């Protein structure tokens, strides 16, 4: 099979087995490189949640394996987990040992299914690179709860106050300002946190109706 034909198989696998709520169907990335398939997933719990970016480099065969593995490992600067998905019926022990030595995840993929041979470790991506990749996927991270929300649901601070965004079931986008700020750093507050903040401010007699 051609490499591009395996993207959809990997996409379905990320949704089903990793619980990704959003997966790309074509190579996506930043100016530093494009990733064949990218998945976003998030978990929540009593003491907070987390959002993960899963990057998968897809190859039709195991030829030039070290080059392919190097690509997958390179994505660790902007992804939390990195996999190399290789087509073919068998991947020998030597290939597995190389993947383990490079500390990347390994997936065997064919026309209908995927199988994890090695689980990816959890990396520590460069935060700015991770957020840039997330933004390329048209999502942003809430500064309060850390969840990922669609970028399109964010109201610009120039268009209205935080209470307006809360009333319209939207998030809130603003720029950092101040002596040491360039004014180009963007921050986002999801709708749920905007409602919570507004509720707390009203109960404590504070006025955030024109907060920017």
Buried (B, 14 or more C-beta within 10 A) or exposed (E): EEBEEBBEBBBBBBBEEBEBEBBBEEBBBBEEBBBBBBBBBBEEEEEEEEBBBBBBBBBBEBEEBEEBBBBBBBBBBBBBBBBBBBBBEEBEEEBEEBBEEBBBBBBBBEEEEBEBBBEBEEBEBEEEBBBBBBBBBEBBBBEBBBBBBEBEBBBEBEEBBBBBBBEEEBBBBBBEEEEEEEEEEBBBBBBBBBBBBBEEBEEEEEEBEEBE
